[in-house]
Amino acid sequence: MVRSMIAGVAGLKTHQSKMDTIGNNIANVNTWGFKSYSFNFKDSMYSTSINGAAGSALGGGAGGRNPSQVGFGTTTSSISTEFGKGAMSPSSRELDCYIDDTGFFLVGNMINGSFTDIAESGLSLSRVGIFAVDSNGYLVDDQRSYVYGYGLVEGTGIPETPAVKGEWSVTGVPVTFGNGTIEIAGVQVDTTYGIDNMVFAINDWAKKAGKQNADLEGFQFSAAEYNDTAVPPTVDLKIVAGKSGDSTAANGTLQGFFGGANFKQTVIGTDRVPSVAAEYANELSTIQIPIDPDTNERYNIRSYSIQEDGTIIGVDDRSRAIAIGQLALVHVENVNGLEKTEGYYYNIGANAGAVQADKPNGGSTGRILGGYLEMANVDLANEFSQMITTQRGFQANSKIITVTDQMLEELVNMKR
């Protein structure tokens, strides 16, 4: 009779464990990337009252007999993780991303250099793509873990350098106005514009200045400031070369043309330098904003985007597209062999099987969708129905204990 009490207690404990699992699922209904858990029962050990025996067809033999066993209740069989995809939730953050399949992001503390063996790296797996760039230009998640992927091959991913025209400033150039004429730097032209509109007057003057000196043909002159209190009046000019390329050779011509005026070249002209297409390494490493070979400093990135193949593209302060790196997605042979740790991280357990990193391409690991996050895959309707059946199971087991207690009471009262 006491066995029913033991079975009832075991049922209470196991149903409480299932309720704990249900409560955890519901508590995380709004946790990014959360995977719900499924609790499974199994019956507990058995006591054999009558052993089974094989029958004998020989003369005088007896027939077979089945065993008779009494169980001791229920216990936990397993608690498995449901790794189905959660729904997509739109995000306004540029570096938030969603894995459209079964892959995982690879994250963790800093590993210097590159590597290929994920299982021995000590890194964690994650389904949550809440990413940002830290003060050192590294891609990190919101738990301060570095995000791993494929960096640029050295010498690739260099954006186009646009052609630049040389520019100069000249200050304090004397201006002489005559009857319908303007003279600057010894060049006099007829003009219908007076000192009230120096921009147009300078334009007229510049046309003749270019004709009088072939080296200045095509150069653009504009009035930056006119000083009518000076004697004679002066004008400050901005000068732009007629074509792009190295413009330092024009310094001597301009200095000679303007004489003793305060002359300065503000922009050195350059020719266009074509871009070098991005190539990504085949070994894993952290992802960091690359260095601009022109300045030897990291590109000043103003905005980001993540492509379906995991490539991260930034736009710098010169409106150029800058390749930064490519995210890695990890394929796990047995996802239920992963072990949950703090936050939304998973460790690679002993039964996880083969673990391999791939470049996102829509294959087994999936593709990446920028501007989305993964919602929890908790089915509230199912959780509430499971809650009801678990509560009724708990009640039924408590009733077994109550009835067993009543039977024991009757047994004790027999002496009376």
C-alpha positions in Angstrom: 0.0 0.0 0.0 2.9 2.3 0.6 4.0 1.9 -3.0 1.0 4.1 -4.1 2.2 6.8 -1.8 5.7 6.6 -3.3 4.2 6.7 -6.8 2.1 9.7 -5.9 5.0 11.6 -4.5 7.1 10.9 -7.6 4.2 12.1 -9.7 4.0 15.4 -7.7 7.7 16.0 -8.1 7.8 15.3 -11.8 4.7 17.3 -12.6 6.2 20.2 -10.6 9.3 19.9 -12.8 7.1 20.1 -15.9 5.3 23.1 -14.5 8.8 24.7 -14.0 9.5 24.2 -17.7 6.2 25.6 -18.7 6.7 28.6 -16.5 10.2 29.2 -17.9 8.8 29.1 -21.5 6.1 31.6 -20.7 8.5 33.9 -18.8 10.6 34.1 -22.0 7.8 34.7 -24.4 9.4 38.1 -25.3 13.1 37.1 -25.1 14.9 37.5 -28.4 15.9 34.2 -29.9 14.6 32.1 -27.1 13.9 28.4 -27.9 11.1 26.8 -25.9 11.6 23.6 -23.9 9.6 20.4 -24.0 9.3 18.2 -20.9 9.0 14.5 -21.3 7.8 11.9 -18.7 8.9 8.3 -18.3 7.7 5.7 -15.9 10.0 4.9 -13.0 11.6 1.6 -11.9 9.5 -1.5 -11.4 9.3 -4.2 -8.8 8.6 -7.7 -10.2 6.1 -9.7 -8.1 6.0 -12.7 -10.4 8.8 -13.6 -12.8 7.9 -14.6 -16.3 8.6 -18.1 -17.5 8.7 -19.8 -20.9 6.1 -22.5 -21.6 7.1 -26.2 -22.3 5.3 -28.3 -24.9 6.9 -31.5 -23.6 4.8 -34.1 -21.8 4.0 -33.0 -18.3 5.2 -29.5 -19.1 3.3 -26.2 -18.1 2.5 -23.3 -20.3 4.3 -19.9 -20.3 3.7 -17.1 -17.8 4.0 -13.4 -18.2 5.8 -11.3 -15.5 3.8 -9.3 -13.0 5.4 -5.9 -12.1 4.4 -2.9 -10.0 5.9 0.5 -10.8 7.0 3.3 -8.5 5.5 6.3 -10.3 7.1 8.6 -12.9 10.2 10.6 -13.4 11.8 12.9 -16.0 12.7 11.3 -19.3 14.3 14.4 -21.0 13.9 18.1 -21.4 14.5 18.9 -25.0 14.9 22.2 -26.8 12.6 23.1 -29.7 14.9 24.7 -32.2 12.3 25.8 -34.7 12.7 29.3 -36.1 11.0 32.2 -34.2 9.1 34.8 -36.1 10.8 37.9 -37.6 10.5 41.2 -35.7 11.4 44.4 -37.6 14.2 46.5 -36.1 15.2 50.0 -36.7 18.9 49.3 -35.9 21.2 48.9 -38.9 23.3 46.0 -37.6 20.4 43.9 -36.2 20.0 40.7 -38.2 18.0 37.5 -38.3 19.1 34.0 -39.3 16.6 32.6 -41.8 17.4 28.9 -41.1 19.1 26.7 -38.4 22.6 28.3 -38.2 24.1 30.1 -35.3 26.3 33.1 -34.9 29.8 32.5 -33.4 30.6 34.9 -30.5 32.9 35.1 -27.5 36.0 36.7 -26.0 38.9 37.9 -28.1 41.0 35.3 -29.9 44.1 36.8 -31.5 44.7 35.7 -35.0 42.6 33.3 -37.2 41.5 29.7 -36.6 39.3 27.0 -38.0 38.5 24.6 -35.1 35.4 25.9 -33.5 35.0 23.1 -30.9 38.4 23.9 -29.4 38.0 27.7 -29.6 36.0 28.0 -26.4 33.5 30.3 -28.2 29.7 30.3 -27.8 26.9 30.0 -30.3 24.0 32.5 -30.4 20.8 33.0 -32.4 20.5 36.7 -31.4 21.9 39.3 -33.9 21.9 42.4 -31.8 25.2 43.8 -33.1 27.1 47.1 -32.8 30.6 48.5 -33.4 32.7 49.2 -30.3 35.2 52.0 -29.8 38.0 50.0 -31.4 36.0 49.3 -34.5 35.2 45.6 -33.7 31.8 44.1 -34.3 30.3 43.0 -30.9 26.9 41.9 -29.6 25.0 43.5 -26.7 26.7 41.1 -24.2 30.2 42.6 -25.1 31.2 39.5 -26.9 33.1 39.7 -30.2 31.4 38.5 -33.3 33.4 36.1 -35.5 33.4 35.8 -39.2 35.7 36.3 -42.2 37.9 39.3 -42.5 39.1 41.0 -45.6 42.1 39.6 -47.5 44.9 42.2 -47.2 44.9 44.6 -50.1 41.3 44.0 -51.1 38.1 45.8 -50.4 39.7 49.2 -51.1 37.0 51.7 -52.4 37.5 53.9 -55.4 39.3 57.2 -54.8 37.5 59.9 -56.8 39.6 62.4 -58.9 40.1 65.7 -57.1 40.8 69.2 -58.6 43.4 71.4 -57.0 42.2 74.4 -55.0 43.9 77.6 -53.9 43.0 80.7 -51.8 44.4 84.2 -52.5 43.8 87.0 -50.1 44.4 90.7 -50.4 44.5 91.0 -54.2 44.2 94.7 -55.2 41.1 95.7 -57.3 40.9 98.8 -59.4 37.6 99.9 -60.9 37.5 102.3 -63.9 34.8 103.6 -66.1 33.1 100.2 -66.9 36.3 98.3 -66.3 37.8 96.1 -63.6 41.5 95.3 -63.1 42.8 92.5 -60.8 46.4 91.3 -60.8 47.2 93.5 -63.8 44.4 92.1 -66.0 41.8 94.6 -67.1 38.5 93.7 -68.6 35.4 95.6 -69.6 32.5 94.8 -67.3 29.0 95.9 -66.8 29.1 94.8 -63.2 30.4 97.1 -60.4 31.5 96.6 -56.9 27.9 95.8 -55.8 28.2 92.4 -57.4 31.7 91.2 -57.2 30.9 87.6 -58.1 29.8 88.5 -61.6 32.6 91.0 -62.0 35.2 88.3 -61.1 33.6 85.9 -63.7 34.1 88.5 -66.4 37.6 89.1 -65.3 38.4 85.3 -65.1 37.5 84.8 -68.8 40.2 87.2 -69.9 42.7 86.1 -67.3 42.6 82.6 -68.7 43.1 83.8 -72.2 46.1 86.0 -71.2 47.8 83.0 -69.5 47.4 79.6 -71.1 48.4 77.9 -67.9 45.3 79.3 -66.2 42.8 78.3 -69.0 39.9 76.4 -67.5 40.7 77.5 -64.0 37.6 78.8 -62.0 37.9 82.0 -60.1 35.3 83.1 -57.5 35.2 86.0 -55.1 35.3 84.8 -51.5 35.2 88.3 -49.8 35.5 91.9 -51.0 37.1 94.6 -48.7 36.2 98.1 -49.8 37.8 99.7 -46.8 41.3 98.9 -48.0 43.2 101.4 -50.2 43.1 100.3 -52.9 40.1 97.8 -52.3 41.1 94.2 -52.2 39.4 90.9 -53.0 39.9 87.4 -51.6 39.7 84.7 -54.3 39.0 81.0 -54.4 40.6 79.2 -57.4 39.8 75.7 -58.6 41.9 73.9 -61.3 40.3 73.2 -64.6 40.8 69.5 -64.4 41.6 66.8 -61.8 45.1 65.5 -61.2 48.3 66.7 -59.6 48.0 70.5 -59.6 51.2 71.5 -57.7 52.8 72.5 -61.0 50.4 75.4 -61.2 51.7 77.0 -57.9 54.5 78.9 -59.7 52.1 80.2 -62.3 49.6 81.4 -59.8 52.2 83.0 -57.5 53.7 84.8 -60.4 50.3 85.9 -61.6 49.2 87.4 -58.3 52.5 88.8 -57.2 52.9 89.5 -53.5 49.3 88.5 -52.6 48.9 86.0 -49.8 48.7 82.7 -51.8 48.0 79.2 -50.5 47.1 75.8 -52.0 44.3 74.3 -50.0 43.7 71.0 -51.9 46.2 69.0 -53.8 44.7 67.6 -57.0 44.7 63.8 -57.5 43.7 61.4 -60.3 41.0 58.7 -59.9 42.2 55.5 -58.3 39.9 52.5 -59.2 38.5 50.3 -56.4 39.8 46.8 -55.5 37.1 44.2 -55.1 36.6 42.7 -51.6 37.8 39.2 -51.0 37.2 37.4 -47.7 39.5 35.0 -45.8 38.6 31.3 -45.3 39.7 31.3 -41.7 37.6 32.7 -38.8 38.6 35.9 -37.0 37.0 38.9 -35.4 35.5 41.5 -37.7 36.9 45.0 -37.5 36.5 48.2 -39.6 39.5 48.2 -42.0 42.2 50.9 -42.3 42.1 53.5 -45.1 45.4 53.2 -46.9 45.2 56.9 -47.8 45.1 58.1 -44.1 46.4 55.0 -42.2 43.3 55.4 -40.0 40.1 53.4 -39.8 37.4 54.5 -42.2 34.9 56.9 -40.6 31.8 54.9 -41.1 28.5 56.7 -41.0 26.0 53.9 -41.7 25.9 50.1 -42.0 24.0 47.4 -43.8 24.1 43.6 -43.7 23.6 41.6 -46.9 21.9 38.1 -47.2 25.3 36.5 -47.6 26.5 38.0 -44.3 28.7 40.7 -45.8 28.8 43.9 -43.8 29.0 47.1 -45.8 29.5 50.6 -44.4 29.2 54.0 -45.9 32.0 56.4 -45.0 32.0 60.2 -44.6 32.9 60.4 -48.4 29.8 58.4 -49.3 31.9 55.4 -50.4 30.8 51.8 -49.8 33.3 50.1 -47.5 33.5 46.3 -47.2 34.0 45.5 -43.5 33.7 41.7 -43.3 31.4 38.7 -43.6 29.6 37.0 -40.8 30.0 33.3 -40.2 27.1 30.9 -39.5 27.7 27.7 -37.6 26.0 24.4 -38.5 25.6 21.9 -35.6 24.9 18.3 -36.4 22.9 17.6 -33.2 21.4 20.9 -32.0 19.9 19.2 -28.9 23.5 18.4 -27.8 24.1 22.1 -27.2 24.1 23.3 -23.6 22.4 26.5 -22.6 24.5 29.0 -20.6 24.0 32.6 -19.4 21.8 34.8 -21.5 21.1 33.5 -25.0 24.4 31.6 -25.4 25.0 27.9 -26.1 28.1 25.9 -25.4 29.0 23.0 -27.7 28.2 19.9 -25.7 29.9 16.5 -25.9 26.9 15.1 -27.9 26.6 18.0 -30.3 28.4 16.1 -33.1 30.2 17.8 -35.9 30.3 21.6 -35.8 31.2 23.5 -38.9 31.3 27.2 -39.9 30.2 28.3 -43.3 29.7 31.6 -45.2 26.0 32.4 -45.4 24.6 31.4 -48.8 21.1 30.1 -48.2 22.3 26.5 -47.7 22.2 24.4 -44.6 23.1 27.3 -42.3 20.7 29.7 -44.0 20.8 33.4 -45.1 20.9 36.5 -43.0 18.2 39.2 -43.1 19.3 42.7 -41.9 16.9 44.9 -40.0 15.2 42.0 -38.2 15.5 40.1 -34.9 14.2 36.6 -34.0 11.3 36.4 -31.6 10.9 33.6 -29.1 9.3 30.4 -30.6 7.0 29.9 -27.6 3.5 28.8 -28.6 1.4 30.3 -25.8 -1.8 28.4 -26.8 0.2 25.1 -26.4 1.8 26.2 -23.2 -1.5 27.1 -21.5 -3.1 23.8 -22.6 0.0 22.0 -21.2 -0.4 24.0 -18.0 -4.0 22.7 -17.6 -3.1 19.1 -18.1 -0.1 19.4 -15.8 -2.2 21.0 -13.1 -4.8 18.2 -13.4 -2.0 15.6 -13.3 -0.6 17.2 -10.1 -4.1 17.1 -8.6 -4.6 13.5 -9.5 -1.3 12.5 -7.9 -2.1 14.5 -4.7 -5.4 12.6 -4.6 -3.5 9.3 -4.7 -1.6 10.4 -1.6 -4.8 11.5 0.1 -6.6 8.2 -0.6 -3.5 6.2 0.4 -3.4 8.1 3.7 -7.1 7.3 4.2 -6.4 3.6 3.6 -3.5 3.6 6.1 -5.8 5.3 8.6 -8.4 2.6 8.1 -5.7 0.0 8.7 -4.6 1.7 11.9 -8.2 1.9 13.1 -8.7 -1.8 12.7 -7.2 -2.3 16.2 -10.1 -0.4 17.7 
